[in-house]
Amino acid sequence: MAMASPRASDDDDLDDMPMSDINVTPMVDVMLVLLIIFMVAAPLMTTGVPVQLPKTAAAKVAQSKKPQEVTVDKDGNPSIAKEVFTMDSLVPRLREMAAADKDQVILVRGDRDVPYGKIMQVMGLVGQAGFTKVSLIAQSPGGPAAAAPAAPAETAR
């Protein structure tokens, strides 16, 4: 006959003790459900509610201006809006344009036969005139209709 040890009754008492651990599984389940709900609901909240807007006599907000193009032909001569310039006469014209609007975007187009250095020289003159938003235009492989200007790049001073 085996005798029960005095500690055997202590093991039974452990089952009656309150559990001091936190069960995080239900909390994780609830958080995942909330995440899914917000992921589904967020795009729906961005659409506006249809309303009838009142009429006003206030002036319209000015739209961003069309970018100005500086073109370098295959002889290396720069032009603005079909007006041909020399490298020396280009800077004064660009300064006039910069005096009117320094934040205007200038797009530089160049013939593919023009040396890269000549294009960079024209871009330098545009920056020297005071413009900070200068971009190069290239034709996409799809053709001229699919061509789009690159994002404006800040020029170094």
N, C-alpha and C positions, 0 to 999 in steps of 0.2 A: 504494500500500500504506500503510495507516494504521498508525501506531505506537501501541502501547498506552502510555498514560501510566503513570508509576510509581505513581500513586495508584489505579489500577484494581484492583490486588491488595488494597488496603486496604478497598475496598468489599466484596469477597468475605469478608474477615475479620470484618466486622460481623455477618454471618449466624451465625458460629460463636461469638459472644460470648454469655454467659449473659444471659437477660432479667432486668432488675432491677425490672420493674413487677409489681404484684400484680394478678392477674385476680380481680376481686370478683364476677363473675357467678355462679360456682358457690357462693360464700358466700351471696349473696342468695337463690339458689334453695333452699339448705338452710334458711335462716332462714324463708323463706315456708312451706316444708313444715312446719317445727316450729311456726310460728304457727298453721297450720290444725289441726295435731294437737292443740295445747293448747286451741284454741277449741272443738273437738269434744269433747275429753275433760273439760274443766272442769265443764260441767253434770252429767256423769255422776258426778263425784267428790263432788258435794254431797249426793247421796242416801245415806242411811245404810244400814248393814248390819243386817238383821233379827237382833235378839238377844232372849233371854229375860231381862228385867230382874229382879233380886232384889227381894223384898218387904222393906219397912222400916217401922218404927213412928214414923219422924220426922214431924213436923207438915208439912202441905202449905204450900206457898208461897202467901201471900195474893194473891188476884186483885185487879186494880185495881177500885176502887169505882165504882159507877154514878155518873155525874155528877149533881149536884144542879141542879134547874131553878128559876130565878126568873122568874115570869111577870108581865107587865104587861098588865092587861086594857084594854079600850077606854076606860074611864074614867080610866086612868092610875094605878090602884092596883096596887102590887106584891104578889105572893103567892108563898109557898113551900109546896109540897105542899098546895094548896087552902086554906091559911091566909092570909087577907088581912091586909096590914099597911099602915100609913101610911108615908110616907117617913121620918119620925122614928123609928118603931118598927122599921123594917127593919134599921137598922145594928146595934142590940144583938143581934138574932137572928142576923145574919150573923157577928158577932164570936164568939158562942157556937159557931157551926159552925166558924169558923176556929180556935178554940182546940182543937177536937177534931182537925181535920186541915186544915192550911193548904195542902197540896198537892192538895186535891180540886178537880176541874174544876167550874166553875159555868157553866151554860148559861143565857143570858138570852133569853127569848121575849117578843115583844111583838106586840100586835094591830096590824094594818097601818094602822088609823086613828089610832093613837097618834102624836103628833109625835115626830120623831127625837130631839129634845132631851131628851124625857122618858126615852127608852130609854137615852141616853147618861148621864143623871143616875143612873139605876139602876145602870148599869155602873160609874160612878164610886163609888157607895156600896159596891158589891161590892169594888172595889179598896181603898177606904178601910177596909173591915173586915179586910183582910189577905190576901185571895186574890190570887194572881198569874196563875192560869190561868182566863181568862174568855173565853167564846165567845158569839157570837150564833147563834140558830137561825132559819133561814128555810125556808119550804116550797118544795120544788122544783116545777117546772111539772108533773111527773108526778103529783102528789098527795101526801097526807100519808104514805102508806106508803113513798114513795121519798125522803122528807126525811132528811137526815143533817146532824149538826152540823158546823160549820166547825172547822178546827184551832184549838186554844187559842192565844190571843194574850196576850202578856205585857202587863200594865198598867203605865202610868207612875206613878211615885210622886212 
